Amino acid sequence: MTGVLRLRVRVLEQWEDVVLTLPPTTSIAALKEAALTAASVSEDAADFLVKFRGAEIDDESRSLGDEHVPTDAGLIVMRRRRVPVR
C-alpha cells in the first residue's frame, strides 16, 4: 500500500465527522489522537477506542495498512465506557 489514505472518522464524543489524510504506516493510536484533536476533544485518548467495520481494533500499535483500511473508509472513535446522561 502506497501513498496516502483519505479517511472519514466519526468522533462520537462530539458527534462530528472529521476527514483525515494519513499514510498507511500511521498507527491506529496516532489516528485516534489525530481524530480527537481535529474534533476538539481534549480528554485522554486512552479513554477512547477505534472501530472499523463494526469491530474494535484491539491492537492500536498496528498500522492502517496492517488493518487493511482502504482509502475513503469510515472509522469510529468512541468512549470505552458509556457516560450516563442526566
PDB file of N, CA, C and O in Angstrom:
ATOM      1  N   MET A   1       0.845  -1.176   0.000  1.00  0.00           N
ATOM      2  CA  MET A   1       0.000   0.000   0.000  1.00  0.00           C
ATOM      3  C   MET A   1       0.890   1.240   0.000  1.00  0.00           C
ATOM      4  O   MET A   1       1.775   1.366   0.847  1.00  0.00           O
ATOM      5  N   THR A   2       0.668   2.136  -0.923  1.00  0.00           N
ATOM      6  CA  THR A   2       1.490   3.337  -1.022  1.00  0.00           C
ATOM      7  C   THR A   2       0.617   4.573  -1.031  1.00  0.00           C
ATOM      8  O   THR A   2      -0.609   4.485  -1.107  1.00  0.00           O
ATOM      9  N   GLY A   3       1.265   5.733  -0.952  1.00  0.00           N
ATOM     10  CA  GLY A   3       0.517   6.980  -0.993  1.00  0.00           C
ATOM     11  C   GLY A   3      -0.100   7.329   0.334  1.00  0.00           C
ATOM     12  O   GLY A   3       0.454   7.045   1.396  1.00  0.00           O
ATOM     13  N   VAL A   4      -1.259   7.950   0.255  1.00  0.00           N
ATOM     14  CA  VAL A   4      -1.970   8.359   1.468  1.00  0.00           C
ATOM     15  C   VAL A   4      -3.404   7.854   1.415  1.00  0.00           C
ATOM     16  O   VAL A   4      -3.946   7.572   0.346  1.00  0.00           O
ATOM     17  N   LEU A   5      -3.998   7.748   2.583  1.00  0.00           N
ATOM     18  CA  LEU A   5      -5.390   7.325   2.715  1.00  0.00           C
ATOM     19  C   LEU A   5      -6.228   8.520   3.154  1.00  0.00           C
ATOM     20  O   LEU A   5      -5.852   9.246   4.075  1.00  0.00           O
ATOM     21  N   ARG A   6      -7.343   8.715   2.504  1.00  0.00           N
ATOM     22  CA  ARG A   6      -8.304   9.733   2.929  1.00  0.00           C
ATOM     23  C   ARG A   6      -9.370   8.989   3.720  1.00  0.00           C
ATOM     24  O   ARG A   6     -10.037   8.099   3.192  1.00  0.00           O
ATOM     25  N   LEU A   7      -9.526   9.360   4.997  1.00  0.00           N
ATOM     26  CA  LEU A   7     -10.416   8.622   5.895  1.00  0.00           C
ATOM     27  C   LEU A   7     -11.452   9.556   6.519  1.00  0.00           C
ATOM     28  O   LEU A   7     -11.176  10.719   6.813  1.00  0.00           O
ATOM     29  N   ARG A   8     -12.638   9.015   6.707  1.00  0.00           N
ATOM     30  CA  ARG A   8     -13.694   9.740   7.423  1.00  0.00           C
ATOM     31  C   ARG A   8     -13.825   9.078   8.788  1.00  0.00           C
ATOM     32  O   ARG A   8     -14.099   7.882   8.889  1.00  0.00           O
ATOM     33  N   VAL A   9     -13.627   9.867   9.830  1.00  0.00           N
ATOM     34  CA  VAL A   9     -13.663   9.335  11.186  1.00  0.00           C
ATOM     35  C   VAL A   9     -14.768  10.041  11.962  1.00  0.00           C
ATOM     36  O   VAL A   9     -14.746  11.263  12.109  1.00  0.00           O
ATOM     37  N   ARG A  10     -15.728   9.274  12.454  1.00  0.00           N
ATOM     38  CA  ARG A  10     -16.793   9.852  13.277  1.00  0.00           C
ATOM     39  C   ARG A  10     -16.339   9.804  14.727  1.00  0.00           C
ATOM     40  O   ARG A  10     -16.049   8.733  15.261  1.00  0.00           O
ATOM     41  N   VAL A  11     -16.280  10.971  15.358  1.00  0.00           N
ATOM     42  CA  VAL A  11     -15.921  11.079  16.776  1.00  0.00           C
ATOM     43  C   VAL A  11     -17.234  11.245  17.532  1.00  0.00           C
ATOM     44  O   VAL A  11     -17.847  12.313  17.519  1.00  0.00           O
ATOM     45  N   LEU A  12     -17.654  10.165  18.191  1.00  0.00           N
ATOM     46  CA  LEU A  12     -18.976  10.176  18.828  1.00  0.00           C
ATOM     47  C   LEU A  12     -19.072  11.154  19.993  1.00  0.00           C
ATOM     48  O   LEU A  12     -20.164  11.617  20.324  1.00  0.00           O
ATOM     49  N   GLU A  13     -17.951  11.471  20.612  1.00  0.00           N
ATOM     50  CA  GLU A  13     -17.967  12.420  21.730  1.00  0.00           C
ATOM     51  C   GLU A  13     -18.555  13.769  21.297  1.00  0.00           C
ATOM     52  O   GLU A  13     -19.273  14.410  22.065  1.00  0.00           O
ATOM     53  N   GLN A  14     -18.252  14.194  20.080  1.00  0.00           N
ATOM     54  CA  GLN A  14     -18.758  15.461  19.545  1.00  0.00           C
ATOM     55  C   GLN A  14     -19.818  15.233  18.472  1.00  0.00           C
ATOM     56  O   GLN A  14     -20.405  16.190  17.966  1.00  0.00           O
ATOM     57  N   TRP A  15     -20.066  13.975  18.125  1.00  0.00           N
ATOM     58  CA  TRP A  15     -20.970  13.598  17.051  1.00  0.00           C
ATOM     59  C   TRP A  15     -20.597  14.365  15.786  1.00  0.00           C
ATOM     60  O   TRP A  15     -21.429  15.013  15.151  1.00  0.00           O
ATOM     61  N   GLU A  16     -19.316  14.266  15.449  1.00  0.00           N
ATOM     62  CA  GLU A  16     -18.758  15.018  14.333  1.00  0.00           C
ATOM     63  C   GLU A  16     -17.899  14.103  13.478  1.00  0.00           C
ATOM     64  O   GLU A  16     -17.174  13.255  13.998  1.00  0.00           O
ATOM     65  N   ASP A  17     -17.984  14.276  12.165  1.00  0.00           N
ATOM     66  CA  ASP A  17     -17.111  13.561  11.248  1.00  0.00           C
ATOM     67  C   ASP A  17     -15.922  14.446  10.922  1.00  0.00           C
ATOM     68  O   ASP A  17     -16.083  15.629  10.622  1.00  0.00           O
ATOM     69  N   VAL A  18     -14.735  13.872  10.982  1.00  0.00           N
ATOM     70  CA  VAL A  18     -13.530  14.590  10.572  1.00  0.00           C
ATOM     71  C   VAL A  18     -12.900  13.800   9.429  1.00  0.00           C
ATOM     72  O   VAL A  18     -12.950  12.570   9.403  1.00  0.00           O
ATOM     73  N   VAL A  19     -12.313  14.520   8.496  1.00  0.00           N
ATOM     74  CA  VAL A  19     -11.637  13.878   7.373  1.00  0.00           C
ATOM     75  C   VAL A  19     -10.140  14.005   7.609  1.00  0.00           C
ATOM     76  O   VAL A  19      -9.624  15.105   7.808  1.00  0.00           O
ATOM     77  N   LEU A  20      -9.452  12.877   7.586  1.00  0.00           N
ATOM     78  CA  LEU A  20      -8.010  12.842   7.803  1.00  0.00           C
ATOM     79  C   LEU A  20      -7.335  12.238   6.579  1.00  0.00           C
ATOM     80  O   LEU A  20      -7.853  11.302   5.971  1.00  0.00           O
ATOM     81  N   THR A  21      -6.196  12.772   6.232  1.00  0.00           N
ATOM     82  CA  THR A  21      -5.375  12.221   5.161  1.00  0.00           C
ATOM     83  C   THR A  21      -4.075  11.770   5.799  1.00  0.00           C
ATOM     84  O   THR A  21      -3.271  12.587   6.248  1.00  0.00           O
ATOM     85  N   LEU A  22      -3.876  10.452   5.834  1.00  0.00           N
ATOM     86  CA  LEU A  22      -2.741   9.865   6.552  1.00  0.00           C
ATOM     87  C   LEU A  22      -2.070   8.790   5.709  1.00  0.00           C
ATOM     88  O   LEU A  22      -2.724   8.155   4.882  1.00  0.00           O
ATOM     89  N   PRO A  23      -0.770   8.577   5.910  1.00  0.00           N
ATOM     90  CA  PRO A  23      -0.113   7.464   5.215  1.00  0.00           C
ATOM     91  C   PRO A  23      -0.543   6.125   5.821  1.00  0.00           C
ATOM     92  O   PRO A  23      -0.931   6.072   6.988  1.00  0.00           O
ATOM     93  N   PRO A  24      -0.475   5.054   5.042  1.00  0.00           N
ATOM     94  CA  PRO A  24      -0.877   3.735   5.544  1.00  0.00           C
ATOM     95  C   PRO A  24      -0.014   3.235   6.703  1.00  0.00           C
ATOM     96  O   PRO A  24      -0.397   2.291   7.395  1.00  0.00           O
ATOM     97  N   THR A  25       1.138   3.854   6.919  1.00  0.00           N
ATOM     98  CA  THR A  25       2.018   3.434   8.015  1.00  0.00           C
ATOM     99  C   THR A  25       1.614   4.041   9.356  1.00  0.00           C
ATOM    100  O   THR A  25       2.221   3.724  10.379  1.00  0.00           O
ATOM    101  N   THR A  26       0.609   4.899   9.370  1.00  0.00           N
ATOM    102  CA  THR A  26       0.137   5.537  10.601  1.00  0.00           C
ATOM    103  C   THR A  26      -0.477   4.495  11.529  1.00  0.00           C
ATOM    104  O   THR A  26      -1.276   3.662  11.100  1.00  0.00           O
ATOM    105  N   SER A  27      -0.098   4.549  12.798  1.00  0.00           N
ATOM    106  CA  SER A  27      -0.671   3.601  13.769  1.00  0.00           C
ATOM    107  C   SER A  27      -2.117   3.983  14.081  1.00  0.00           C
ATOM    108  O   SER A  27      -2.527   5.129  13.895  1.00  0.00           O
ATOM    109  N   ILE A  28      -2.869   3.011  14.554  1.00  0.00           N
ATOM    110  CA  ILE A  28      -4.260   3.252  14.955  1.00  0.00           C
ATOM    111  C   ILE A  28      -4.290   4.251  16.111  1.00  0.00           C
ATOM    112  O   ILE A  28      -5.189   5.090  16.179  1.00  0.00           O
ATOM    113  N   ALA A  29      -3.318   4.168  17.017  1.00  0.00           N
ATOM    114  CA  ALA A  29      -3.249   5.114  18.140  1.00  0.00           C
ATOM    115  C   ALA A  29      -3.051   6.537  17.634  1.00  0.00           C
ATOM    116  O   ALA A  29      -3.668   7.467  18.153  1.00  0.00           O
ATOM    117  N   ALA A  30      -2.196   6.718  16.623  1.00  0.00           N
ATOM    118  CA  ALA A  30      -1.963   8.054  16.064  1.00  0.00           C
ATOM    119  C   ALA A  30      -3.203   8.565  15.336  1.00  0.00           C
ATOM    120  O   ALA A  30      -3.509   9.755  15.397  1.00  0.00           O
ATOM    121  N   LEU A  31      -3.914   7.677  14.651  1.00  0.00           N
ATOM    122  CA  LEU A  31      -5.176   8.054  14.003  1.00  0.00           C
ATOM    123  C   LEU A  31      -6.173   8.546  15.048  1.00  0.00           C
ATOM    124  O   LEU A  31      -6.837   9.565  14.858  1.00  0.00           O
ATOM    125  N   LYS A  32      -6.268   7.808  16.152  1.00  0.00           N
ATOM    126  CA  LYS A  32      -7.206   8.179  17.221  1.00  0.00           C
ATOM    127  C   LYS A  32      -6.861   9.553  17.790  1.00  0.00           C
ATOM    128  O   LYS A  32      -7.744  10.391  17.977  1.00  0.00           O
ATOM    129  N   GLU A  33      -5.583   9.783  18.064  1.00  0.00           N
ATOM    130  CA  GLU A  33      -5.136  11.089  18.581  1.00  0.00           C
ATOM    131  C   GLU A  33      -5.481  12.212  17.597  1.00  0.00           C
ATOM    132  O   GLU A  33      -5.981  13.263  17.996  1.00  0.00           O
ATOM    133  N   ALA A  34      -5.208  11.979  16.311  1.00  0.00           N
ATOM    134  CA  ALA A  34      -5.474  12.998  15.289  1.00  0.00           C
ATOM    135  C   ALA A  34      -6.967  13.296  15.186  1.00  0.00           C
ATOM    136  O   ALA A  34      -7.358  14.455  15.048  1.00  0.00           O
ATOM    137  N   ALA A  35      -7.798  12.271  15.251  1.00  0.00           N
ATOM    138  CA  ALA A  35      -9.244  12.460  15.161  1.00  0.00           C
ATOM    139  C   ALA A  35      -9.778  13.220  16.378  1.00  0.00           C
ATOM    140  O   ALA A  35     -10.605  14.121  16.234  1.00  0.00           O
ATOM    141  N   LEU A  36      -9.310  12.863  17.564  1.00  0.00           N
ATOM    142  CA  LEU A  36      -9.758  13.565  18.776  1.00  0.00           C
ATOM    143  C   LEU A  36      -9.321  15.028  18.750  1.00  0.00           C
ATOM    144  O   LEU A  36     -10.088  15.912  19.133  1.00  0.00           O
ATOM    145  N   THR A  37      -8.108  15.282  18.306  1.00  0.00           N
ATOM    146  CA  THR A  37      -7.614  16.656  18.210  1.00  0.00           C
ATOM    147  C   THR A  37      -8.435  17.450  17.200  1.00  0.00           C
ATOM    148  O   THR A  37      -8.820  18.588  17.466  1.00  0.00           O
ATOM    149  N   ALA A  38      -8.704  16.850  16.038  1.00  0.00           N
ATOM    150  CA  ALA A  38      -9.482  17.538  14.999  1.00  0.00           C
ATOM    151  C   ALA A  38     -10.908  17.852  15.460  1.00  0.00           C
ATOM    152  O   ALA A  38     -11.506  18.834  15.019  1.00  0.00           O
ATOM    153  N   ALA A  39     -11.450  17.011  16.350  1.00  0.00           N
ATOM    154  CA  ALA A  39     -12.801  17.224  16.868  1.00  0.00           C
ATOM    155  C   ALA A  39     -12.805  18.038  18.158  1.00  0.00           C
ATOM    156  O   ALA A  39     -13.850  18.189  18.791  1.00  0.00           O
ATOM    157  N   SER A  40     -11.644  18.563  18.551  1.00  0.00           N
ATOM    158  CA  SER A  40     -11.506  19.391  19.757  1.00  0.00           C
ATOM    159  C   SER A  40     -11.856  18.654  21.038  1.00  0.00           C
ATOM    160  O   SER A  40     -12.415  19.247  21.961  1.00  0.00           O
ATOM    161  N   VAL A  41     -11.536  17.374  21.104  1.00  0.00           N
ATOM    162  CA  VAL A  41     -11.722  16.587  22.325  1.00  0.00           C
ATOM    163  C   VAL A  41     -10.378  16.561  23.034  1.00  0.00           C
ATOM    164  O   VAL A  41      -9.398  16.039  22.501  1.00  0.00           O
ATOM    165  N   SER A  42     -10.333  17.124  24.233  1.00  0.00           N
ATOM    166  CA  SER A  42      -9.061  17.249  24.952  1.00  0.00           C
ATOM    167  C   SER A  42      -8.870  16.185  26.029  1.00  0.00           C
ATOM    168  O   SER A  42      -7.894  16.238  26.778  1.00  0.00           O
ATOM    169  N   GLU A  43      -9.769  15.235  26.117  1.00  0.00           N
ATOM    170  CA  GLU A  43      -9.665  14.191  27.136  1.00  0.00           C
ATOM    171  C   GLU A  43      -8.618  13.148  26.739  1.00  0.00           C
ATOM    172  O   GLU A  43      -8.173  13.113  25.591  1.00  0.00           O
ATOM    173  N   ASP A  44      -8.234  12.311  27.683  1.00  0.00           N
ATOM    174  CA  ASP A  44      -7.209  11.293  27.467  1.00  0.00           C
ATOM    175  C   ASP A  44      -7.638  10.308  26.387  1.00  0.00           C
ATOM    176  O   ASP A  44      -8.723   9.730  26.460  1.00  0.00           O
ATOM    177  N   ALA A  45      -6.790  10.122  25.393  1.00  0.00           N
ATOM    178  CA  ALA A  45      -7.094   9.206  24.288  1.00  0.00           C
ATOM    179  C   ALA A  45      -7.262   7.768  24.757  1.00  0.00           C
ATOM    180  O   ALA A  45      -7.932   6.982  24.088  1.00  0.00           O
ATOM    181  N   ALA A  46      -6.672   7.408  25.887  1.00  0.00           N
ATOM    182  CA  ALA A  46      -6.793   6.044  26.416  1.00  0.00           C
ATOM    183  C   ALA A  46      -8.235   5.710  26.796  1.00  0.00           C
ATOM    184  O   ALA A  46      -8.588   4.536  26.907  1.00  0.00           O
ATOM    185  N   ASP A  47      -9.073   6.737  26.997  1.00  0.00           N
ATOM    186  CA  ASP A  47     -10.472   6.519  27.348  1.00  0.00           C
ATOM    187  C   ASP A  47     -11.339   6.220  26.127  1.00  0.00           C
ATOM    188  O   ASP A  47     -12.546   6.019  26.256  1.00  0.00           O
ATOM    189  N   PHE A  48     -10.725   6.192  24.939  1.00  0.00           N
ATOM    190  CA  PHE A  48     -11.463   6.009  23.696  1.00  0.00           C
ATOM    191  C   PHE A  48     -10.955   4.772  22.954  1.00  0.00           C
ATOM    192  O   PHE A  48      -9.823   4.336  23.163  1.00  0.00           O
ATOM    193  N   LEU A  49     -11.807   4.209  22.083  1.00  0.00           N
ATOM    194  CA  LEU A  49     -11.428   3.085  21.249  1.00  0.00           C
ATOM    195  C   LEU A  49     -11.746   3.414  19.793  1.00  0.00           C
ATOM    196  O   LEU A  49     -12.483   4.357  19.504  1.00  0.00           O
ATOM    197  N   VAL A  50     -11.185   2.630  18.891  1.00  0.00           N
ATOM    198  CA  VAL A  50     -11.411   2.820  17.454  1.00  0.00           C
ATOM    199  C   VAL A  50     -12.109   1.587  16.918  1.00  0.00           C
ATOM    200  O   VAL A  50     -11.715   0.459  17.211  1.00  0.00           O
ATOM    201  N   LYS A  51     -13.167   1.815  16.117  1.00  0.00           N
ATOM    202  CA  LYS A  51     -13.879   0.720  15.464  1.00  0.00           C
ATOM    203  C   LYS A  51     -13.756   0.865  13.956  1.00  0.00           C
ATOM    204  O   LYS A  51     -13.811   1.964  13.405  1.00  0.00           O
ATOM    205  N   PHE A  52     -13.586  -0.287  13.307  1.00  0.00           N
ATOM    206  CA  PHE A  52     -13.550  -0.342  11.852  1.00  0.00           C
ATOM    207  C   PHE A  52     -14.400  -1.520  11.420  1.00  0.00           C
ATOM    208  O   PHE A  52     -14.205  -2.642  11.888  1.00  0.00           O
ATOM    209  N   ARG A  53     -15.339  -1.263  10.530  1.00  0.00           N
ATOM    210  CA  ARG A  53     -16.292  -2.292  10.072  1.00  0.00           C
ATOM    211  C   ARG A  53     -17.032  -2.936  11.238  1.00  0.00           C
ATOM    212  O   ARG A  53     -17.295  -4.139  11.228  1.00  0.00           O
ATOM    213  N   GLY A  54     -17.366  -2.128  12.242  1.00  0.00           N
ATOM    214  CA  GLY A  54     -18.171  -2.581  13.366  1.00  0.00           C
ATOM    215  C   GLY A  54     -17.430  -3.257  14.497  1.00  0.00           C
ATOM    216  O   GLY A  54     -18.032  -3.571  15.524  1.00  0.00           O
ATOM    217  N   ALA A  55     -16.137  -3.491  14.334  1.00  0.00           N
ATOM    218  CA  ALA A  55     -15.382  -4.202  15.369  1.00  0.00           C
ATOM    219  C   ALA A  55     -14.285  -3.299  15.924  1.00  0.00           C
ATOM    220  O   ALA A  55     -13.691  -2.494  15.206  1.00  0.00           O
ATOM    221  N   GLU A  56     -14.035  -3.458  17.226  1.00  0.00           N
ATOM    222  CA  GLU A  56     -12.956  -2.698  17.853  1.00  0.00           C
ATOM    223  C   GLU A  56     -11.604  -3.197  17.349  1.00  0.00           C
ATOM    224  O   GLU A  56     -11.388  -4.399  17.198  1.00  0.00           O
ATOM    225  N   ILE A  57     -10.708  -2.259  17.093  1.00  0.00           N
ATOM    226  CA  ILE A  57      -9.336  -2.617  16.758  1.00  0.00           C
ATOM    227  C   ILE A  57      -8.592  -2.701  18.084  1.00  0.00           C
ATOM    228  O   ILE A  57      -8.313  -1.680  18.713  1.00  0.00           O
ATOM    229  N   ASP A  58      -8.274  -3.907  18.499  1.00  0.00           N
ATOM    230  CA  ASP A  58      -7.673  -4.134  19.815  1.00  0.00           C
ATOM    231  C   ASP A  58      -6.228  -3.653  19.906  1.00  0.00           C
ATOM    232  O   ASP A  58      -5.843  -3.042  20.903  1.00  0.00           O
ATOM    233  N   ASP A  59      -5.434  -3.920  18.887  1.00  0.00           N
ATOM    234  CA  ASP A  59      -4.009  -3.586  18.913  1.00  0.00           C
ATOM    235  C   ASP A  59      -3.780  -2.260  18.202  1.00  0.00           C
ATOM    236  O   ASP A  59      -3.655  -2.214  16.979  1.00  0.00           O
ATOM    237  N   GLU A  60      -3.726  -1.186  18.978  1.00  0.00           N
ATOM    238  CA  GLU A  60      -3.600   0.151  18.401  1.00  0.00           C
ATOM    239  C   GLU A  60      -2.181   0.462  17.934  1.00  0.00           C
ATOM    240  O   GLU A  60      -1.938   1.536  17.382  1.00  0.00           O
ATOM    241  N   SER A  61      -1.243  -0.455  18.145  1.00  0.00           N
ATOM    242  CA  SER A  61       0.107  -0.249  17.637  1.00  0.00           C
ATOM    243  C   SER A  61       0.204  -0.667  16.166  1.00  0.00           C
ATOM    244  O   SER A  61       1.175  -0.326  15.492  1.00  0.00           O
ATOM    245  N   ARG A  62      -0.781  -1.391  15.672  1.00  0.00           N
ATOM    246  CA  ARG A  62      -0.799  -1.789  14.266  1.00  0.00           C
ATOM    247  C   ARG A  62      -1.095  -0.580  13.387  1.00  0.00           C
ATOM    248  O   ARG A  62      -1.719   0.386  13.827  1.00  0.00           O
ATOM    249  N   SER A  63      -0.644  -0.644  12.152  1.00  0.00           N
ATOM    250  CA  SER A  63      -0.836   0.473  11.231  1.00  0.00           C
ATOM    251  C   SER A  63      -2.156   0.322  10.471  1.00  0.00           C
ATOM    252  O   SER A  63      -2.793  -0.731  10.493  1.00  0.00           O
ATOM    253  N   LEU A  64      -2.539   1.399   9.804  1.00  0.00           N
ATOM    254  CA  LEU A  64      -3.733   1.351   8.956  1.00  0.00           C
ATOM    255  C   LEU A  64      -3.568   0.298   7.871  1.00  0.00           C
ATOM    256  O   LEU A  64      -4.518  -0.412   7.540  1.00  0.00           O
ATOM    257  N   GLY A  65      -2.361   0.196   7.316  1.00  0.00           N
ATOM    258  CA  GLY A  65      -2.080  -0.826   6.308  1.00  0.00           C
ATOM    259  C   GLY A  65      -2.187  -2.226   6.867  1.00  0.00           C
ATOM    260  O   GLY A  65      -2.711  -3.124   6.208  1.00  0.00           O
ATOM    261  N   ASP A  66      -1.691  -2.422   8.089  1.00  0.00           N
ATOM    262  CA  ASP A  66      -1.787  -3.737   8.738  1.00  0.00           C
ATOM    263  C   ASP A  66      -3.239  -4.171   8.902  1.00  0.00           C
ATOM    264  O   ASP A  66      -3.558  -5.356   8.800  1.00  0.00           O
ATOM    265  N   GLU A  67      -4.112  -3.202   9.155  1.00  0.00           N
ATOM    266  CA  GLU A  67      -5.540  -3.485   9.360  1.00  0.00           C
ATOM    267  C   GLU A  67      -6.331  -3.480   8.050  1.00  0.00           C
ATOM    268  O   GLU A  67      -7.550  -3.656   8.057  1.00  0.00           O
ATOM    269  N   HIS A  68      -5.631  -3.277   6.918  1.00  0.00           N
ATOM    270  CA  HIS A  68      -6.250  -3.263   5.588  1.00  0.00           C
ATOM    271  C   HIS A  68      -7.351  -2.212   5.463  1.00  0.00           C
ATOM    272  O   HIS A  68      -8.396  -2.460   4.861  1.00  0.00           O
ATOM    273  N   VAL A  69      -7.101  -1.036   6.040  1.00  0.00           N
ATOM    274  CA  VAL A  69      -8.058   0.071   5.948  1.00  0.00           C
ATOM    275  C   VAL A  69      -7.876   0.730   4.579  1.00  0.00           C
ATOM    276  O   VAL A  69      -6.800   1.254   4.292  1.00  0.00           O
ATOM    277  N   PRO A  70      -8.911   0.712   3.726  1.00  0.00           N
ATOM    278  CA  PRO A  70      -8.783   1.312   2.396  1.00  0.00           C
ATOM    279  C   PRO A  70      -9.036   2.816   2.428  1.00  0.00           C
ATOM    280  O   PRO A  70      -9.573   3.341   3.404  1.00  0.00           O
ATOM    281  N   THR A  71      -8.647   3.502   1.363  1.00  0.00           N
ATOM    282  CA  THR A  71      -8.943   4.920   1.277  1.00  0.00           C
ATOM    283  C   THR A  71     -10.461   5.107   1.231  1.00  0.00           C
ATOM    284  O   THR A  71     -11.182   4.241   0.736  1.00  0.00           O
ATOM    285  N   ASP A  72     -10.935   6.224   1.742  1.00  0.00           N
ATOM    286  CA  ASP A  72     -12.361   6.565   1.849  1.00  0.00           C
ATOM    287  C   ASP A  72     -13.118   5.691   2.843  1.00  0.00           C
ATOM    288  O   ASP A  72     -14.348   5.660   2.824  1.00  0.00           O
ATOM    289  N   ALA A  73     -12.397   4.982   3.710  1.00  0.00           N
ATOM    290  CA  ALA A  73     -13.055   4.157   4.730  1.00  0.00           C
ATOM    291  C   ALA A  73     -13.630   5.033   5.837  1.00  0.00           C
ATOM    292  O   ALA A  73     -13.189   6.162   6.050  1.00  0.00           O
ATOM    293  N   GLY A  74     -14.614   4.493   6.530  1.00  0.00           N
ATOM    294  CA  GLY A  74     -15.197   5.153   7.686  1.00  0.00           C
ATOM    295  C   GLY A  74     -14.804   4.423   8.952  1.00  0.00           C
ATOM    296  O   GLY A  74     -14.927   3.202   9.041  1.00  0.00           O
ATOM    297  N   LEU A  75     -14.331   5.174   9.927  1.00  0.00           N
ATOM    298  CA  LEU A  75     -13.971   4.607  11.220  1.00  0.00           C
ATOM    299  C   LEU A  75     -14.732   5.368  12.296  1.00  0.00           C
ATOM    300  O   LEU A  75     -15.255   6.454  12.046  1.00  0.00           O
ATOM    301  N   ILE A  76     -14.792   4.800  13.485  1.00  0.00           N
ATOM    302  CA  ILE A  76     -15.485   5.438  14.611  1.00  0.00           C
ATOM    303  C   ILE A  76     -14.532   5.503  15.792  1.00  0.00           C
ATOM    304  O   ILE A  76     -13.856   4.525  16.110  1.00  0.00           O
ATOM    305  N   VAL A  77     -14.483   6.654  16.436  1.00  0.00           N
ATOM    306  CA  VAL A  77     -13.759   6.820  17.694  1.00  0.00           C
ATOM    307  C   VAL A  77     -14.824   7.095  18.756  1.00  0.00           C
ATOM    308  O   VAL A  77     -15.595   8.048  18.646  1.00  0.00           O
ATOM    309  N   MET A  78     -14.852   6.250  19.781  1.00  0.00           N
ATOM    310  CA  MET A  78     -15.882   6.384  20.819  1.00  0.00           C
ATOM    311  C   MET A  78     -15.306   6.047  22.187  1.00  0.00           C
ATOM    312  O   MET A  78     -14.241   5.439  22.293  1.00  0.00           O
ATOM    313  N   ARG A  79     -16.020   6.450  23.230  1.00  0.00           N
ATOM    314  CA  ARG A  79     -15.591   6.149  24.600  1.00  0.00           C
ATOM    315  C   ARG A  79     -15.600   4.649  24.855  1.00  0.00           C
ATOM    316  O   ARG A  79     -16.433   3.912  24.326  1.00  0.00           O
ATOM    317  N   ARG A  80     -14.652   4.218  25.678  1.00  0.00           N
ATOM    318  CA  ARG A  80     -14.618   2.811  26.068  1.00  0.00           C
ATOM    319  C   ARG A  80     -15.799   2.471  26.969  1.00  0.00           C
ATOM    320  O   ARG A  80     -16.363   1.380  26.882  1.00  0.00           O
ATOM    321  N   ARG A  81     -16.165   3.405  27.824  1.00  0.00           N
ATOM    322  CA  ARG A  81     -17.288   3.210  28.754  1.00  0.00           C
ATOM    323  C   ARG A  81     -18.310   4.300  28.518  1.00  0.00           C
ATOM    324  O   ARG A  81     -17.964   5.455  28.274  1.00  0.00           O
ATOM    325  N   ARG A  82     -19.547   3.928  28.591  1.00  0.00           N
ATOM    326  CA  ARG A  82     -20.616   4.901  28.386  1.00  0.00           C
ATOM    327  C   ARG A  82     -20.703   5.863  29.553  1.00  0.00           C
ATOM    328  O   ARG A  82     -20.457   5.492  30.701  1.00  0.00           O
ATOM    329  N   VAL A  83     -21.052   7.092  29.250  1.00  0.00           N
ATOM    330  CA  VAL A  83     -21.222   8.124  30.266  1.00  0.00           C
ATOM    331  C   VAL A  83     -22.709   8.347  30.449  1.00  0.00           C
ATOM    332  O   VAL A  83     -23.406   8.621  29.472  1.00  0.00           O
ATOM    333  N   PRO A  84     -23.221   8.238  31.671  1.00  0.00           N
ATOM    334  CA  PRO A  84     -24.659   8.432  31.875  1.00  0.00           C
ATOM    335  C   PRO A  84     -25.080   9.872  31.558  1.00  0.00           C
ATOM    336  O   PRO A  84     -24.355  10.830  31.829  1.00  0.00           O
ATOM    337  N   VAL A  85     -26.269   9.986  30.979  1.00  0.00           N
ATOM    338  CA  VAL A  85     -26.822  11.302  30.657  1.00  0.00           C
ATOM    339  C   VAL A  85     -27.831  11.658  31.722  1.00  0.00           C
ATOM    340  O   VAL A  85     -28.665  10.837  32.104  1.00  0.00           O
ATOM    341  N   ARG A  86     -27.753  12.885  32.200  1.00  0.00           N
ATOM    342  CA  ARG A  86     -28.682  13.308  33.256  1.00  0.00           C
ATOM    343  C   ARG A  86     -29.628  14.340  32.728  1.00  0.00           C
ATOM    344  O   ARG A  86     -30.489  14.822  33.464  1.00  0.00           O
TER     345      ARG A  86
END
